[in-house]
Amino acid sequence: MTATNSPQKRQLHPMPSFVKRALEERNLVDEYNRRPAYQQNDYIGWIDRAKHAETKEKRLNQMLEELDRGGIYMNMLHSPSKKKR
């Protein structure tokens, strides 16, 4: 049975332990949690769908960099997440 997120019926992706660990190590848990639920879910699904470990690592690093930088989501501008520096 697949969990869904109404009304769009997206599959909900559980966070893998390696992603959680990376967020904690980089002190980005709060930045991740500030993102909308759909972005959190999209990031996890995108990372976890990679077939090769190198691709998972590359995608994980992209997510971490985007969270650290702010204002970016999946290589697109996302002004609501822009950090005030």
N, C-alpha and C positions, 0 to 999 in steps of 0.2 A: 504494500500500500504506500502511495506517495503522498507526503504532506503537501498542501498547497496553500497559497497566500491569496485570498480573494481580494478583489474580483478578477484579477488577471490570471489566476490559476497557475502561478509560477511554482516550480518545485523548490522547496526549501532545502538548502544545503547545510548540513551540520558542519561546524568548524573543525577541521582536522587539527590534531594536536601540534603538528609542526607549524601551522599558521599561528595558532595561539601563542606558542613559544616565541616565535619571531616578533609578534606584536609586543609581547612583554619585554623581550630583550631590547627592543628599540624604543621602549616607552611610548608606544603608539596606540595602546588600548583605548584611551580616551578619544583620540582622533578617529579611530575606527568606529567607536560607539556613537560619535556625533553624526556620522553619516546616516542617511536614510536607510531603512531596512532593506529596500530594494537594492541599494548599492552594496551593502554588506553581503547580501545573498548573491548578487552578481559576481562580486570579486571571488567569493569562495567557490562558486560553481565553475567559474572560468579557470581558476587555479587548479582545482581538483580534476577537471576534465582532461588536462594535459596527459598525454600517454607516456611521455619520457620525463625522467627526474630533472633533466636539465631545463626542460620547458617549464615545469612546475616552479623550479627555482627562479627562472627568469620572470615569470608572471608574479610570483610572490614578491620579488624585489621591486617590480614595477608598482605593485600596490603599496608597498612600504614607502617608496619614494614619493608617490602621489599623496599619501597620507601625511608624510613629513612636510612636504612642500605646501600642501593645501591648494585649493582652487582648481584642482584637476581630478577628473574621474575618467578612467579608461582612455587616457590620452586626449581628452576633450576638456575644454574650459568648463569649470563648474564654480561659478562665482559664490554661491551660498557657502561653500566650504573654504573659501579664501581666508587665509590667516591674517589677522591684524598684527602687524609687526611694527 
